[in-house]
Amino acid sequence: MDKELLAMLVCPLCKGKLKYDRKAQELLCHYDGLAYPVRDGIPVMLPEEARRMEVDEKLPASPGRTGEA
Ligand SMILES: [Zn+2]
């Protein structure tokens, strides 16, 4: 997806910046816990189309947490 386009995009709910997940083809709003789909390179910025993130996904990835109990 276009970097300039991505820079322009904000979450329609909180107007916050989105993080682009290239692998999943999703735009993530960690504030709302929503993942907006990118279809054929077109971001779908509709809350009703967005996927609810799992609690795990909402946590910021930290290098110290490798799942060791
Ligand atoms: Zn948001």
N, CA, C, O and the ligand as a Tripos MOL2 file, in Angstrom:
@<TRIPOS>MOLECULE
protein
  277   275    70     0     0
PROTEIN
NO_CHARGES

@<TRIPOS>ATOM
      1 N           0.8340   -1.1940    0.0000 N.3       1 MET1
      2 CA          0.0000    0.0000    0.0000 C.3       1 MET1
      3 C           0.8740    1.2530    0.0000 C.2       1 MET1
      4 O           2.0020    1.2470    0.4940 O.2       1 MET1
      5 N           0.3390    2.2940   -0.5510 N.am      2 ASP2
      6 CA          1.0260    3.5740   -0.6730 C.3       2 ASP2
      7 C           1.3830    4.1510    0.6930 C.2       2 ASP2
      8 O           0.5330    4.2660    1.5760 O.2       2 ASP2
      9 N           2.6440    4.5060    0.8470 N.am      3 LYS3
     10 CA          3.0770    5.0430    2.1360 C.3       3 LYS3
     11 C           2.4210    6.3820    2.4340 C.2       3 LYS3
     12 O           2.0580    6.6690    3.5750 O.2       3 LYS3
     13 N           2.2760    7.1910    1.4020 N.am      4 GLU4
     14 CA          1.6720    8.5120    1.5980 C.3       4 GLU4
     15 C           0.2000    8.3700    1.9640 C.2       4 GLU4
     16 O          -0.3220    9.1030    2.8050 O.2       4 GLU4
     17 N          -0.4450    7.4270    1.3250 N.am      5 LEU5
     18 CA         -1.8500    7.1650    1.6400 C.3       5 LEU5
     19 C          -1.9670    6.7130    3.0900 C.2       5 LEU5
     20 O          -2.8500    7.1530    3.8260 O.2       5 LEU5
     21 N          -1.0740    5.8410    3.4780 N.am      6 LEU6
     22 CA         -1.0900    5.3120    4.8410 C.3       6 LEU6
     23 C          -0.9060    6.4410    5.8580 C.2       6 LEU6
     24 O          -1.5510    6.4480    6.9070 O.2       6 LEU6
     25 N          -0.0370    7.3780    5.5490 N.am      7 ALA7
     26 CA          0.2320    8.4840    6.4720 C.3       7 ALA7
     27 C          -1.0060    9.3610    6.6650 C.2       7 ALA7
     28 O          -1.1650   10.0070    7.7010 O.2       7 ALA7
     29 N          -1.8710    9.3750    5.6640 N.am      8 MET8
     30 CA         -3.0670   10.2150    5.7210 C.3       8 MET8
     31 C          -4.1930    9.5710    6.5170 C.2       8 MET8
     32 O          -5.1080   10.2390    6.9970 O.2       8 MET8
     33 N          -4.0960    8.2490    6.6410 N.am      9 LEU9
     34 CA         -5.2070    7.5230    7.2340 C.3       9 LEU9
     35 C          -5.2160    7.6350    8.7420 C.2       9 LEU9
     36 O          -4.1830    7.4930    9.3960 O.2       9 LEU9
     37 N          -6.3780    7.8880    9.2800 N.am     10 VAL10
     38 CA         -6.5530    7.8470   10.7210 C.3      10 VAL10
     39 C          -7.7850    7.0080   11.0250 C.2      10 VAL10
     40 O          -8.6350    6.7770   10.1640 O.2      10 VAL10
     41 N          -7.8560    6.5640   12.2580 N.am     11 CYS11
     42 CA         -9.0100    5.7970   12.6850 C.3      11 CYS11
     43 C         -10.2540    6.6920   12.6600 C.2      11 CYS11
     44 O         -10.2260    7.7960   13.2030 O.2      11 CYS11
     45 N         -11.3380    6.2310   12.0390 N.am     12 PRO12
     46 CA        -12.5520    7.0460   11.9810 C.3      12 PRO12
     47 C         -13.2100    7.2350   13.3420 C.2      12 PRO12
     48 O         -14.0440    8.1250   13.5100 O.2      12 PRO12
     49 N         -12.8490    6.4260   14.2900 N.am     13 LEU13
     50 CA        -13.4670    6.5490   15.6140 C.3      13 LEU13
     51 C         -12.6910    7.4980   16.5250 C.2      13 LEU13
     52 O         -13.2580    8.4350   17.0870 O.2      13 LEU13
     53 N         -11.4020    7.2480   16.6630 N.am     14 CYS14
     54 CA        -10.6240    8.0380   17.6170 C.3      14 CYS14
     55 C          -9.7150    9.0360   16.9260 C.2      14 CYS14
     56 O          -9.0390    9.8280   17.5830 O.2      14 CYS14
     57 N          -9.7000    9.0000   15.5890 N.am     15 LYS15
     58 CA         -8.8470    9.8990   14.7900 C.3      15 LYS15
     59 C          -7.3720    9.6950   15.0880 C.2      15 LYS15
     60 O          -6.5350   10.5630   14.8380 O.2      15 LYS15
     61 N          -7.0850    8.5260   15.6270 N.am     16 GLY16
     62 CA         -5.6910    8.2240   15.9470 C.3      16 GLY16
     63 C          -4.9800    7.6060   14.7600 C.2      16 GLY16
     64 O          -5.6040    7.2080   13.7760 O.2      16 GLY16
     65 N          -3.6660    7.5340   14.8700 N.am     17 LYS17
     66 CA         -2.8620    6.9430   13.8100 C.3      17 LYS17
     67 C          -3.0560    5.4330   13.7870 C.2      17 LYS17
     68 O          -3.3090    4.7990   14.8110 O.2      17 LYS17
     69 N          -2.9310    4.8860   12.5990 N.am     18 LEU18
     70 CA         -3.1030    3.4530   12.4360 C.3      18 LEU18
     71 C          -1.7720    2.7990   12.1240 C.2      18 LEU18
     72 O          -0.8610    3.4170   11.5730 O.2      18 LEU18
     73 N          -1.6880    1.5370   12.4910 N.am     19 LYS19
     74 CA         -0.4900    0.7710   12.1870 C.3      19 LYS19
     75 C          -0.8420   -0.2230   11.0940 C.2      19 LYS19
     76 O          -1.8330   -0.9460   11.1920 O.2      19 LYS19
     77 N          -0.0390   -0.2520   10.0730 N.am     20 TYR20
     78 CA         -0.3130   -1.1390    8.9540 C.3      20 TYR20
     79 C           0.3720   -2.4810    9.1730 C.2      20 TYR20
     80 O           1.5890   -2.5610    9.3420 O.2      20 TYR20
     81 N          -0.4320   -3.5190    9.1650 N.am     21 ASP21
     82 CA          0.1070   -4.8690    9.2460 C.3      21 ASP21
     83 C           0.1400   -5.4390    7.8340 C.2      21 ASP21
     84 O          -0.8820   -5.8580    7.2910 O.2      21 ASP21
     85 N           1.3340   -5.4430    7.2550 N.am     22 ARG22
     86 CA          1.4760   -5.8510    5.8660 C.3      22 ARG22
     87 C           1.0910   -7.3140    5.6570 C.2      22 ARG22
     88 O           0.4750   -7.6740    4.6530 O.2      22 ARG22
     89 N           1.4630   -8.1360    6.6150 N.am     23 LYS23
     90 CA          1.2070   -9.5700    6.4750 C.3      23 LYS23
     91 C          -0.2880   -9.8620    6.4960 C.2      23 LYS23
     92 O          -0.8050  -10.6130    5.6690 O.2      23 LYS23
     93 N          -0.9660   -9.2530    7.4600 N.am     24 ALA24
     94 CA         -2.3930   -9.5110    7.6380 C.3      24 ALA24
     95 C          -3.2390   -8.6440    6.7120 C.2      24 ALA24
     96 O          -4.4400   -8.8700    6.5640 O.2      24 ALA24
     97 N          -2.5990   -7.6410    6.0820 N.am     25 GLN25
     98 CA         -3.3490   -6.6860    5.2650 C.3      25 GLN25
     99 C          -4.4530   -6.0310    6.0840 C.2      25 GLN25
    100 O          -5.6280   -6.0340    5.7160 O.2      25 GLN25
    101 N          -4.0300   -5.4800    7.1930 N.am     26 GLU26
    102 CA         -4.9800   -4.8240    8.0810 C.3      26 GLU26
    103 C          -4.3580   -3.5390    8.6120 C.2      26 GLU26
    104 O          -3.1400   -3.4160    8.7350 O.2      26 GLU26
    105 N          -5.2260   -2.5920    8.9190 N.am     27 LEU27
    106 CA         -4.8010   -1.3710    9.5870 C.3      27 LEU27
    107 C          -5.2910   -1.4440   11.0220 C.2      27 LEU27
    108 O          -6.4860   -1.5960   11.2780 O.2      27 LEU27
    109 N          -4.3740   -1.3350   11.9350 N.am     28 LEU28
    110 CA         -4.7030   -1.5910   13.3250 C.3      28 LEU28
    111 C          -4.8220   -0.2990   14.1200 C.2      28 LEU28
    112 O          -3.9530    0.5710   14.0590 O.2      28 LEU28
    113 N          -5.9200   -0.1920   14.8670 N.am     29 CYS29
    114 CA         -6.0420    0.8680   15.8570 C.3      29 CYS29
    115 C          -5.9710    0.2070   17.2260 C.2      29 CYS29
    116 O          -6.8940   -0.4870   17.6500 O.2      29 CYS29
    117 N          -4.8740    0.4340   17.8920 N.am     30 HIS30
    118 CA         -4.7040   -0.2130   19.1880 C.3      30 HIS30
    119 C          -5.5610    0.4410   20.2520 C.2      30 HIS30
    120 O          -5.8920   -0.1740   21.2650 O.2      30 HIS30
    121 N          -5.9140    1.6850   20.0160 N.am     31 TYR31
    122 CA         -6.7500    2.3850   20.9880 C.3      31 TYR31
    123 C          -8.1360    1.7460   21.0570 C.2      31 TYR31
    124 O          -8.6520    1.4790   22.1420 O.2      31 TYR31
    125 N          -8.7300    1.5070   19.8960 N.am     32 ASP32
    126 CA        -10.0710    0.9220   19.8480 C.3      32 ASP32
    127 C         -10.0320   -0.6000   19.8010 C.2      32 ASP32
    128 O         -11.0510   -1.2600   20.0030 O.2      32 ASP32
    129 N          -8.8650   -1.1470   19.5380 N.am     33 GLY33
    130 CA         -8.7590   -2.5850   19.4080 C.3      33 GLY33
    131 C          -9.4340   -3.0990   18.1540 C.2      33 GLY33
    132 O         -10.0160   -4.1840   18.1510 O.2      33 GLY33
    133 N          -9.3540   -2.3140   17.0850 N.am     34 LEU34
    134 CA         -9.9850   -2.6960   15.8290 C.3      34 LEU34
    135 C          -8.9430   -2.8470   14.7370 C.2      34 LEU34
    136 O          -7.9360   -2.1400   14.7060 O.2      34 LEU34
    137 N          -9.2130   -3.7930   13.8360 N.am     35 ALA35
    138 CA         -8.3440   -4.0160   12.6910 C.3      35 ALA35
    139 C          -9.1550   -3.7880   11.4270 C.2      35 ALA35
    140 O         -10.0670   -4.5550   11.1200 O.2      35 ALA35
    141 N          -8.8270   -2.7470   10.7060 N.am     36 TYR36
    142 CA         -9.5400   -2.4350    9.4680 C.3      36 TYR36
    143 C          -8.9160   -3.2070    8.3100 C.2      36 TYR36
    144 O          -7.6970   -3.2050    8.1390 O.2      36 TYR36
    145 N          -9.7500   -3.8610    7.5250 N.am     37 PRO37
    146 CA         -9.2100   -4.6590    6.4280 C.3      37 PRO37
    147 C          -8.7150   -3.7880    5.2690 C.2      37 PRO37
    148 O          -9.2260   -2.6930    5.0320 O.2      37 PRO37
    149 N          -7.7140   -4.2990    4.5580 N.am     38 VAL38
    150 CA         -7.2580   -3.6600    3.3280 C.3      38 VAL38
    151 C          -7.5810   -4.6310    2.2000 C.2      38 VAL38
    152 O          -7.0130   -5.7210    2.1250 O.2      38 VAL38
    153 N          -8.4880   -4.2330    1.3320 N.am     39 ARG39
    154 CA         -8.9350   -5.1130    0.2710 C.3      39 ARG39
    155 C          -8.4300   -4.6180   -1.0770 C.2      39 ARG39
    156 O          -8.7470   -3.5060   -1.5010 O.2      39 ARG39
    157 N          -7.6480   -5.4480   -1.7400 N.am     40 ASP40
    158 CA         -7.0630   -5.0710   -3.0320 C.3      40 ASP40
    159 C          -6.3250   -3.7420   -2.9340 C.2      40 ASP40
    160 O          -6.3600   -2.9250   -3.8540 O.2      40 ASP40
    161 N          -5.6570   -3.5420   -1.8050 N.am     41 GLY41
    162 CA         -4.8790   -2.3210   -1.6230 C.3      41 GLY41
    163 C          -5.7040   -1.1280   -1.2120 C.2      41 GLY41
    164 O          -5.1720   -0.0290   -1.0550 O.2      41 GLY41
    165 N          -6.9980   -1.3250   -1.0340 N.am     42 ILE42
    166 CA         -7.8710   -0.2240   -0.6220 C.3      42 ILE42
    167 C          -8.2550   -0.4120    0.8430 C.2      42 ILE42
    168 O          -8.9070   -1.3950    1.1930 O.2      42 ILE42
    169 N          -7.8580    0.5150    1.6880 N.am     43 PRO43
    170 CA         -8.2450    0.4010    3.0900 C.3      43 PRO43
    171 C          -9.7400    0.6360    3.2830 C.2      43 PRO43
    172 O         -10.3090    1.5950    2.7610 O.2      43 PRO43
    173 N         -10.3530   -0.2490    4.0340 N.am     44 VAL44
    174 CA        -11.7860   -0.1230    4.3130 C.3      44 VAL44
    175 C         -11.9380    0.4700    5.7050 C.2      44 VAL44
    176 O         -11.8520   -0.2320    6.7120 O.2      44 VAL44
    177 N         -12.1660    1.7770    5.7370 N.am     45 MET45
    178 CA        -12.1740    2.4800    7.0180 C.3      45 MET45
    179 C         -13.5840    2.5670    7.5930 C.2      45 MET45
    180 O         -14.0980    3.6530    7.8590 O.2      45 MET45
    181 N         -14.1900    1.4120    7.7760 N.am     46 LEU46
    182 CA        -15.5360    1.3670    8.3280 C.3      46 LEU46
    183 C         -15.5150    0.5360    9.6040 C.2      46 LEU46
    184 O         -15.1300   -0.6330    9.5770 O.2      46 LEU46
    185 N         -15.9230    1.1250   10.7080 N.am     47 PRO47
    186 CA        -15.9180    0.3890   11.9790 C.3      47 PRO47
    187 C         -16.7360   -0.8930   11.8870 C.2      47 PRO47
    188 O         -16.4000   -1.8870   12.5310 O.2      47 PRO47
    189 N         -17.8010   -0.8840   11.0970 N.am     48 GLU48
    190 CA        -18.6270   -2.0910   11.0090 C.3      48 GLU48
    191 C         -17.9610   -3.1970   10.1870 C.2      48 GLU48
    192 O         -18.3580   -4.3600   10.2610 O.2      48 GLU48
    193 N         -16.9490   -2.8260    9.4080 N.am     49 GLU49
    194 CA        -16.1950   -3.8200    8.6440 C.3      49 GLU49
    195 C         -14.9620   -4.3030    9.3960 C.2      49 GLU49
    196 O         -14.3380   -5.2980    9.0280 O.2      49 GLU49
    197 N         -14.6280   -3.5800   10.4450 N.am     50 ALA50
    198 CA        -13.3860   -3.8660   11.1440 C.3      50 ALA50
    199 C         -13.5140   -5.1030   12.0260 C.2      50 ALA50
    200 O         -14.5920   -5.4520   12.5080 O.2      50 ALA50
    201 N         -12.3760   -5.7420   12.2120 N.am     51 ARG51
    202 CA        -12.3170   -6.9260   13.0560 C.3      51 ARG51
    203 C         -11.8940   -6.4930   14.4610 C.2      51 ARG51
    204 O         -11.0210   -5.6430   14.6320 O.2      51 ARG51
    205 N         -12.5350   -7.0970   15.4550 N.am     52 ARG52
    206 CA        -12.1180   -6.8400   16.8370 C.3      52 ARG52
    207 C         -10.8350   -7.5980   17.1110 C.2      52 ARG52
    208 O         -10.7480   -8.8030   16.8780 O.2      52 ARG52
    209 N          -9.8500   -6.8860   17.6040 N.am     53 MET53
    210 CA         -8.5980   -7.5530   17.9110 C.3      53 MET53
    211 C          -8.7410   -8.3820   19.1710 C.2      53 MET53
    212 O          -9.5370   -8.0760   20.0580 O.2      53 MET53
    213 N          -7.9480   -9.4400   19.2250 N.am     54 GLU54
    214 CA         -7.8860  -10.2210   20.4480 C.3      54 GLU54
    215 C          -7.1390   -9.4210   21.5050 C.2      54 GLU54
    216 O          -6.3570   -8.5250   21.1890 O.2      54 GLU54
    217 N          -7.3930   -9.7610   22.7670 N.am     55 VAL55
    218 CA         -6.7240   -9.0480   23.8520 C.3      55 VAL55
    219 C          -5.2050   -9.1370   23.6840 C.2      55 VAL55
    220 O          -4.4860   -8.1690   23.9340 O.2      55 VAL55
    221 N          -4.7400  -10.2760   23.2710 N.am     56 ASP56
    222 CA         -3.3110  -10.4900   23.0640 C.3      56 ASP56
    223 C          -2.7260   -9.5110   22.0590 C.2      56 ASP56
    224 O          -1.6170   -9.0050   22.2330 O.2      56 ASP56
    225 N          -3.4910   -9.2560   21.0090 N.am     57 GLU57
    226 CA         -3.0010   -8.3990   19.9450 C.3      57 GLU57
    227 C          -2.9080   -6.9500   20.3960 C.2      57 GLU57
    228 O          -2.1130   -6.1600   19.8860 O.2      57 GLU57
    229 N          -3.7580   -6.6300   21.3790 N.am     58 LYS58
    230 CA         -3.7970   -5.2440   21.8190 C.3      58 LYS58
    231 C          -2.5830   -4.8950   22.6640 C.2      58 LYS58
    232 O          -2.1710   -3.7360   22.7230 O.2      58 LYS58
    233 N          -2.0160   -5.8940   23.3140 N.am     59 LEU59
    234 CA         -0.8450   -5.6350   24.1290 C.3      59 LEU59
    235 C           0.3300   -5.3050   23.2240 C.2      59 LEU59
    236 O           0.5440   -5.9660   22.2080 O.2      59 LEU59
    237 N           1.0820   -4.2940   23.5910 N.am     60 PRO60
    238 CA          2.2620   -3.9820   22.7970 C.3      60 PRO60
    239 C           3.2650   -5.1220   22.9150 C.2      60 PRO60
    240 O           3.5080   -5.6410   24.0050 O.2      60 PRO60
    241 N           3.8320   -5.4960   21.8030 N.am     61 ALA61
    242 CA          4.7960   -6.5820   21.8100 C.3      61 ALA61
    243 C           6.0460   -6.1490   22.5460 C.2      61 ALA61
    244 O           6.6630   -5.1370   22.2100 O.2      61 ALA61
    245 N           6.4070   -6.9100   23.5320 N.am     62 SER62
    246 CA          7.6460   -6.5790   24.2250 C.3      62 SER62
    247 C           8.5900   -7.7540   24.1020 C.2      62 SER62
    248 O           8.1770   -8.9070   24.2160 O.2      62 SER62
    249 N           9.8480   -7.4640   23.8720 N.am     63 PRO63
    250 CA         10.8330   -8.5270   23.6030 C.3      63 PRO63
    251 C          11.0260   -9.4430   24.8000 C.2      63 PRO63
    252 O          11.5140  -10.5640   24.6550 O.2      63 PRO63
    253 N          10.6450   -8.9710   25.9840 N.am     64 GLY64
    254 CA         10.8530   -9.7720   27.1830 C.3      64 GLY64
    255 C           9.8290  -10.8790   27.3570 C.2      64 GLY64
    256 O          10.0440  -11.8240   28.1150 O.2      64 GLY64
    257 N           8.6900  -10.7520   26.6330 N.am     65 ARG65
    258 CA          7.6210  -11.7330   26.8190 C.3      65 ARG65
    259 C           7.6850  -12.7870   25.7290 C.2      65 ARG65
    260 O           7.1690  -12.5770   24.6310 O.2      65 ARG65
    261 N           8.2980  -13.8920   26.0150 N.am     66 THR66
    262 CA          8.4160  -14.9230   24.9940 C.3      66 THR66
    263 C           7.5320  -16.1170   25.3130 C.2      66 THR66
    264 O           7.6590  -17.1690   24.6860 O.2      66 THR66
    265 N           6.6560  -15.9690   26.2620 N.am     67 GLY67
    266 CA          5.7260  -17.0350   26.5510 C.3      67 GLY67
    267 C           6.2340  -18.0450   27.5460 C.2      67 GLY67
    268 O           5.5880  -19.0680   27.7730 O.2      67 GLY67
    269 N           7.3650  -17.7860   28.1380 N.am     68 GLU68
    270 CA          7.9040  -18.7000   29.1200 C.3      68 GLU68
    271 C           7.1850  -18.5070   30.4460 C.2      68 GLU68
    272 O           7.1480  -17.3940   30.9700 O.2      68 GLU68
    273 N           6.6270  -19.5500   30.9840 N.am     69 ALA69
    274 CA          5.8380  -19.4110   32.2110 C.3      69 ALA69
    275 C           6.7490  -19.5790   33.4440 C.2      69 ALA69
    276 O           6.2760  -19.4960   34.5770 O.2      69 ALA69
    277 ZN         -9.3380    4.2180   16.8690 Zn       70 ZN70
@<TRIPOS>BOND
     1     1     2 1
     2     2     3 1
     3     3     4 2
     4     3     5 am
     5     5     6 1
     6     6     7 1
     7     7     8 2
     8     7     9 am
     9     9    10 1
    10    10    11 1
    11    11    12 2
    12    11    13 am
    13    13    14 1
    14    14    15 1
    15    15    16 2
    16    15    17 am
    17    17    18 1
    18    18    19 1
    19    19    20 2
    20    19    21 am
    21    21    22 1
    22    22    23 1
    23    23    24 2
    24    23    25 am
    25    25    26 1
    26    26    27 1
    27    27    28 2
    28    27    29 am
    29    29    30 1
    30    30    31 1
    31    31    32 2
    32    31    33 am
    33    33    34 1
    34    34    35 1
    35    35    36 2
    36    35    37 am
    37    37    38 1
    38    38    39 1
    39    39    40 2
    40    39    41 am
    41    41    42 1
    42    42    43 1
    43    43    44 2
    44    43    45 am
    45    45    46 1
    46    46    47 1
    47    47    48 2
    48    47    49 am
    49    49    50 1
    50    50    51 1
    51    51    52 2
    52    51    53 am
    53    53    54 1
    54    54    55 1
    55    55    56 2
    56    55    57 am
    57    57    58 1
    58    58    59 1
    59    59    60 2
    60    59    61 am
    61    61    62 1
    62    62    63 1
    63    63    64 2
    64    63    65 am
    65    65    66 1
    66    66    67 1
    67    67    68 2
    68    67    69 am
    69    69    70 1
    70    70    71 1
    71    71    72 2
    72    71    73 am
    73    73    74 1
    74    74    75 1
    75    75    76 2
    76    75    77 am
    77    77    78 1
    78    78    79 1
    79    79    80 2
    80    79    81 am
    81    81    82 1
    82    82    83 1
    83    83    84 2
    84    83    85 am
    85    85    86 1
    86    86    87 1
    87    87    88 2
    88    87    89 am
    89    89    90 1
    90    90    91 1
    91    91    92 2
    92    91    93 am
    93    93    94 1
    94    94    95 1
    95    95    96 2
    96    95    97 am
    97    97    98 1
    98    98    99 1
    99    99   100 2
   100    99   101 am
   101   101   102 1
   102   102   103 1
   103   103   104 2
   104   103   105 am
   105   105   106 1
   106   106   107 1
   107   107   108 2
   108   107   109 am
   109   109   110 1
   110   110   111 1
   111   111   112 2
   112   111   113 am
   113   113   114 1
   114   114   115 1
   115   115   116 2
   116   115   117 am
   117   117   118 1
   118   118   119 1
   119   119   120 2
   120   119   121 am
   121   121   122 1
   122   122   123 1
   123   123   124 2
   124   123   125 am
   125   125   126 1
   126   126   127 1
   127   127   128 2
   128   127   129 am
   129   129   130 1
   130   130   131 1
   131   131   132 2
   132   131   133 am
   133   133   134 1
   134   134   135 1
   135   135   136 2
   136   135   137 am
   137   137   138 1
   138   138   139 1
   139   139   140 2
   140   139   141 am
   141   141   142 1
   142   142   143 1
   143   143   144 2
   144   143   145 am
   145   145   146 1
   146   146   147 1
   147   147   148 2
   148   147   149 am
   149   149   150 1
   150   150   151 1
   151   151   152 2
   152   151   153 am
   153   153   154 1
   154   154   155 1
   155   155   156 2
   156   155   157 am
   157   157   158 1
   158   158   159 1
   159   159   160 2
   160   159   161 am
   161   161   162 1
   162   162   163 1
   163   163   164 2
   164   163   165 am
   165   165   166 1
   166   166   167 1
   167   167   168 2
   168   167   169 am
   169   169   170 1
   170   170   171 1
   171   171   172 2
   172   171   173 am
   173   173   174 1
   174   174   175 1
   175   175   176 2
   176   175   177 am
   177   177   178 1
   178   178   179 1
   179   179   180 2
   180   179   181 am
   181   181   182 1
   182   182   183 1
   183   183   184 2
   184   183   185 am
   185   185   186 1
   186   186   187 1
   187   187   188 2
   188   187   189 am
   189   189   190 1
   190   190   191 1
   191   191   192 2
   192   191   193 am
   193   193   194 1
   194   194   195 1
   195   195   196 2
   196   195   197 am
   197   197   198 1
   198   198   199 1
   199   199   200 2
   200   199   201 am
   201   201   202 1
   202   202   203 1
   203   203   204 2
   204   203   205 am
   205   205   206 1
   206   206   207 1
   207   207   208 2
   208   207   209 am
   209   209   210 1
   210   210   211 1
   211   211   212 2
   212   211   213 am
   213   213   214 1
   214   214   215 1
   215   215   216 2
   216   215   217 am
   217   217   218 1
   218   218   219 1
   219   219   220 2
   220   219   221 am
   221   221   222 1
   222   222   223 1
   223   223   224 2
   224   223   225 am
   225   225   226 1
   226   226   227 1
   227   227   228 2
   228   227   229 am
   229   229   230 1
   230   230   231 1
   231   231   232 2
   232   231   233 am
   233   233   234 1
   234   234   235 1
   235   235   236 2
   236   235   237 am
   237   237   238 1
   238   238   239 1
   239   239   240 2
   240   239   241 am
   241   241   242 1
   242   242   243 1
   243   243   244 2
   244   243   245 am
   245   245   246 1
   246   246   247 1
   247   247   248 2
   248   247   249 am
   249   249   250 1
   250   250   251 1
   251   251   252 2
   252   251   253 am
   253   253   254 1
   254   254   255 1
   255   255   256 2
   256   255   257 am
   257   257   258 1
   258   258   259 1
   259   259   260 2
   260   259   261 am
   261   261   262 1
   262   262   263 1
   263   263   264 2
   264   263   265 am
   265   265   266 1
   266   266   267 1
   267   267   268 2
   268   267   269 am
   269   269   270 1
   270   270   271 1
   271   271   272 2
   272   271   273 am
   273   273   274 1
   274   274   275 1
   275   275   276 2
@<TRIPOS>SUBSTRUCTURE
     1 MET1         2 RESIDUE 1 A MET
     2 ASP2         6 RESIDUE 1 A ASP
     3 LYS3        10 RESIDUE 1 A LYS
     4 GLU4        14 RESIDUE 1 A GLU
     5 LEU5        18 RESIDUE 1 A LEU
     6 LEU6        22 RESIDUE 1 A LEU
     7 ALA7        26 RESIDUE 1 A ALA
     8 MET8        30 RESIDUE 1 A MET
     9 LEU9        34 RESIDUE 1 A LEU
    10 VAL10       38 RESIDUE 1 A VAL
    11 CYS11       42 RESIDUE 1 A CYS
    12 PRO12       46 RESIDUE 1 A PRO
    13 LEU13       50 RESIDUE 1 A LEU
    14 CYS14       54 RESIDUE 1 A CYS
    15 LYS15       58 RESIDUE 1 A LYS
    16 GLY16       62 RESIDUE 1 A GLY
    17 LYS17       66 RESIDUE 1 A LYS
    18 LEU18       70 RESIDUE 1 A LEU
    19 LYS19       74 RESIDUE 1 A LYS
    20 TYR20       78 RESIDUE 1 A TYR
    21 ASP21       82 RESIDUE 1 A ASP
    22 ARG22       86 RESIDUE 1 A ARG
    23 LYS23       90 RESIDUE 1 A LYS
    24 ALA24       94 RESIDUE 1 A ALA
    25 GLN25       98 RESIDUE 1 A GLN
    26 GLU26      102 RESIDUE 1 A GLU
    27 LEU27      106 RESIDUE 1 A LEU
    28 LEU28      110 RESIDUE 1 A LEU
    29 CYS29      114 RESIDUE 1 A CYS
    30 HIS30      118 RESIDUE 1 A HIS
    31 TYR31      122 RESIDUE 1 A TYR
    32 ASP32      126 RESIDUE 1 A ASP
    33 GLY33      130 RESIDUE 1 A GLY
    34 LEU34      134 RESIDUE 1 A LEU
    35 ALA35      138 RESIDUE 1 A ALA
    36 TYR36      142 RESIDUE 1 A TYR
    37 PRO37      146 RESIDUE 1 A PRO
    38 VAL38      150 RESIDUE 1 A VAL
    39 ARG39      154 RESIDUE 1 A ARG
    40 ASP40      158 RESIDUE 1 A ASP
    41 GLY41      162 RESIDUE 1 A GLY
    42 ILE42      166 RESIDUE 1 A ILE
    43 PRO43      170 RESIDUE 1 A PRO
    44 VAL44      174 RESIDUE 1 A VAL
    45 MET45      178 RESIDUE 1 A MET
    46 LEU46      182 RESIDUE 1 A LEU
    47 PRO47      186 RESIDUE 1 A PRO
    48 GLU48      190 RESIDUE 1 A GLU
    49 GLU49      194 RESIDUE 1 A GLU
    50 ALA50      198 RESIDUE 1 A ALA
    51 ARG51      202 RESIDUE 1 A ARG
    52 ARG52      206 RESIDUE 1 A ARG
    53 MET53      210 RESIDUE 1 A MET
    54 GLU54      214 RESIDUE 1 A GLU
    55 VAL55      218 RESIDUE 1 A VAL
    56 ASP56      222 RESIDUE 1 A ASP
    57 GLU57      226 RESIDUE 1 A GLU
    58 LYS58      230 RESIDUE 1 A LYS
    59 LEU59      234 RESIDUE 1 A LEU
    60 PRO60      238 RESIDUE 1 A PRO
    61 ALA61      242 RESIDUE 1 A ALA
    62 SER62      246 RESIDUE 1 A SER
    63 PRO63      250 RESIDUE 1 A PRO
    64 GLY64      254 RESIDUE 1 A GLY
    65 ARG65      258 RESIDUE 1 A ARG
    66 THR66      262 RESIDUE 1 A THR
    67 GLY67      266 RESIDUE 1 A GLY
    68 GLU68      270 RESIDUE 1 A GLU
    69 ALA69      274 RESIDUE 1 A ALA
    70 ZN70       277 GROUP 0 **** ****
